[in-house]
Amino acid sequence: MGILMGIVRWIARTLFVLSIAVLLIISTGAHFSDKNNLTPIVQDVAASQISDAQLTEMSNGLKSACQKSGKDTLTQFVPDINKTISISCTNLSKEYAKEVFKEQVVGEMLNEVYYQKCEGINCFLTNPLNAISESANKLLQNIEIIAFVIVLILAGLLILMTPGISGKLFAIGQPVFFTGIPYFLTGSIKLQVISSMPAESAAVGGKIADLILNYLSGLFLILLIIGVVLVAAGLIVKFTIERKGGKKK
């Protein structure tokens, strides 16, 4: 019976670790599919595809349009997004042209994609662009809640199946601690990711990797701290309360 219970606890502990890993993945997807977090990533990726020559051409085109209009502010219709953009004629540089492209052109194109409707898992199985929609974000948020509940259920099962207060604390604390260990590896992972990218995309790729790994690093740190606290509490209980109780017997 003891061996069987040990196997059951091992399975529950393994599922507990896997459920935490799944929760981290889903949480990351939900975080970066939120429009406020997604927008700068899409804008940077799009802007990285524009060459210096194209920026110069865009800047010269804006200057020419402003000179013809003789105004401080110019509005111009862009067929690609079917929108009218606003241009300040007092700050016409390549950097400004890049910002206009990012904020007003790419931003509007993202709005068109983000607010399109899709249903459930089809958001990820049909049009790839649906994966960066508001519907997909809401789906991931709902799955995130379910994944968190599953983590709590498995934690509860481990607590129920493990004897002793210290044993219960170790049963939860150790898996959580080991799940948080990748916190110490995020720096090397980032370097490997960047080194595997083509030179022309390393800059923007590094920025995106930074955003994702910084977010994951924060989650890993939380797990690491929780794990350390639970294991430390388990050791304190084992060598104080439980030891004293054993001596009295």
N, C-alpha and C positions, 0 to 999 in steps of 0.2 A: 504493500500500500504506500509505503514511504517513497519507493522508487517511482511509482506511478504518479504520485503527487509532485515529485521533483520534476518529472518530464512535463507535466501539465504546467507547472510554474515556469519552466524554461520556454515552453511554447508561448505562454502569456507574455513573458518578458520580451521575447523576440517580436511578437506582434505589437507590443507596446513601443519598442524602438522604431519599428517600421511605420507605425501610425504617426509617430512624431516626425519622422522623415517626410511622410506624405503631407502632413500638416504644413511643414516648412515650405515644400514645393508649391502647394496650393496658395499659401499665404503670400508667397513671393509673386505668383501669377496675379492674385487679386490686387496686390499693392501696385504693381506696375501696369495693370490694365485700367487702373483709375485714371481718368482724363488728366488730372493735375500732374500725375507722375509720368504718364505716357507722352504728353505733348512735347516736353523738352527733348526726350529721346528721339522721337520721330523727326523733330525739327533739326536736330544735330546730324542725324543720319542723312536727311535730305540735303542739308547744306554742305555736307562733306562730299557730295557728288558733283558740286559745282566747281569748275576749274577757275583759276585766277583770271584767265582770259575771258571767261563767261561773266565773271563779276565785273570786270572792266567794261565789257560790252553793255551790261545792265546799267552800270553807273552812268556811262556816256549817254545811253538812251534816256535815262531819267533827266539828265542835265539838258539834253536837247528838248525834251517835252516841256520842262520848266521854262526854258528860255523862250520858247514859242508862246507859252501861256502868259508870261510876265507876272505870274502870281507867286505868293509865298507858299501857298498850299495847292496841290494839284490832285485831282481825282482821275483815276484811269481804270477803264474796264479791262478785266483779264478774262479772256474767253475760257481758259483752262479750268477756272473755278467758277465761272459765271457770276463773278462778283466785281464790285468796284472797290479799288483800294485807294487809300489816301497817302499822298507823298508830300513830305516837307521839303520845299525847294531851298531851304537855308542850310541843309546838311547833306549835301550830295557827295558821298564817298563810296568806295567799294564796301566798306564795313556797313554803311547805312543800307546800301542795296542788298547786302546779305541779310540784314535784320528784317527788311521789308519782305524779302522772299520767305524767311523763316516764319515771321509772325503773321503776315497777312495772306500769303499765298499758301504755304504749307499748312498753316493753322486752319485756314478755311477748308482746305482739302481734307484734313483730318476730321473736321466737324462733320463733313458729309459722310465719311466712313464710320465715324464713332457712333453716330445716332441712327444708323440703319438698324432695322429690327431683325432678330433671328430667334429661334426657339430652342431652348435647352442645349443638349449636346450637339445639335446640328450647327451651333455657332462655331464648332471646331472641326466639323466633318464636311462642310459644304465649301463656301467661299473662304479662302484663307484670311481675307481681310476681316471677316466676321469675328475672328479671334481678338481683334482690338476694338470691339464694339462695346457699347454700354451694356447691352444684353449679356455679352460674355462676361463682363465684369461682375454683374449682379449674380450670374450663375456661379462664378468662382467664389463670391462672398458667401453664398448659401452653402456651397460645398465646404468652405472653410469652417463654417459653424458646425456642420455635421462631423467633419474630421476632428474638430476640437472635442466634441461630445464623445466620439469613439475613444480618443486618448484618455479622457476622464473615466470612461467605463472600464477600459483595460487597466488603468491605474487602480481603480476600485477593486477589480478582481484580484490583482496582485496583492493588495492590502489584505483582502479577505483570506487569501490562500496562504499567506506567509505568517508563521507564528512569531510572537514576541514583538514588542514595540520597536526595538532596534532592527529586527529583521524586516519589518514593514518599511521602516525608513530607508534601509539599504536597498530593498527591493525596488523602490521608486527612485531613490537618489542615484544609484550607480548607473542605471540605463540613461537617465537624464544627463548625468555628468559626461558619460562617454559620447552621447549624441552632441554635446556642446564642444567637444574637443576640436572639431574643424575650425573653430574660432582662431586657433593658432596657425592654421594653414591657409587662411584667405589671402595673405600676401603672396605666397608662392604660387597659389592657384591663379591669381591675377597676372603674375609675370608669365606663367605658362600660356595663359589665354592670349595675352598680347603678342608673345613671341610666335604663336601659331598663326597670327593674322598677317595678311599681306601688308607691306610697308605703307601703302597708300590709305589703308583703312585702320591702321594701328592707333592713330590719335583719337578718332571718334570711338573706335572699339574699346580703347582703354577707358574712355570716359563712361561708356555704358557699363563696362565690367566693373568700374569703380562704384557706380550707383547700385548695381545688383549685389555685389559682394559686400558693400558697406551695410546694406539692408540685412543681408544674411548674417553678417558678422555681429550685428546687434542682437539678432535672434539667438545665435549660438552663444553669445556672451550671457544672455538671460538664462539659457538652459544650463550653462556652466555654473553660474552663481547658484541657481536653484539646486543643482546636483551637489555642489560643495556644501551648501547649507544643510541639506538633508542627510548627507553622509556624515558630516560633522556632528549633527544632532544624534544620529544613530550611534556613533562612537561614544558620545557623552552618556547617552542612556545605557549603553552596554556596559561601560566601565564605572558607572555610578549607581543608578537606580537598580538595574538588573543584577549587578554584582552584589550589592547590598542585600537584595532580596534572596539571592542564592545562599549567601552566608547565613542568613537568619534561619533558613531551612536546615 
